[in-house]
């Protein structure tokens, strides 16, 4: 499913116009981006939790050459689904 199809589905389920559904999706993604960039976390009960995980610097290996490389420290988003969502997708 692409973004347009998702907006169409949200529009149908919510009764919003496609333009309003797209604005809501943009507001959601912008807000989550700002929240996670600030290092905060977000819990959506019944769906998932999102948080920022710090990855420390480490040594890696280039698989094609076998050379050792330095991988710098970085931040990654940790996405953990709720038990309710886990049950829904496994039923």
N, C-alpha and C positions, 0 to 999 in steps of 0.2 A: 504494500500500500504506500503510495506516495503522499506528499503533503496535500495536494489538491483533493485526492480521494478522502483523506482523513478529514479535511475541512468540510467536505460534502456530508460525511457521516455525522460529524458533530452538529452540523446545521440541521440535519434531519432529526436527530435525537433530541436536540435542545429546543427546536422551534426558532432558533436564531436565523437571521439571514446569513448567507454565505459570507458577506462582507463583515458582519459582526462576529461570526465564528472565526474568521481569519484574524480579526483584531484581537479576539480573546486568546487565540493560540500564540500570536506574536507577543502579547502581554505576558503570558505564562512563560514562554521561553526566555524572554528578556529578563523577567524577574528572577527566574531560576539561575540564569547566567550571572546576574549581579550578586545574588545570594551566595552562590558557590565561589565566585571570584573573591568574595570577602572572607571566605573560609568558614562560613556558616553551613549548617545542614538543614535539610527539609524532610519532614516526616509527613507522608500522606497516608493516614490510616486506611487500611484495607487495600492499599495499592503497593507502596514501596517507600523506602527511605533513601535519600541521596545525601552523600557527605563527601568531603574532600580528604583524600588519603595522601600523605606525603611519602614519596619514594626517595630513598637515599641514593646517593651516587654509588655506582658499582662498576665492576669490570664485566665486559661482554666479549663475545667472539664473533667476528665476521664469518658467517658460515661458508662463504665462497672462497675466502682466502685463508681462513684459519687464524688471521691476525687478531691479537688482543686489542680491544678498544675501550675507551673510557665512556661510560654512559652517565651523563650529568644527573643531578638530583632534579626531581620534577614533582608536580602535583597531578593526581588523577582523580576522577570522579568514581566513587564507589556507589553502586546501585544494588540495593538489596530488596528483593520482593517480599511482600507480606505473606503470611501463611494463607490468608484468604485468597490472594491472587494465585499462589502456588497450587492450592486445591482446585481453583477454577480451571487452570490450564492443564491439570493432570486428571480431570474427571472425564 
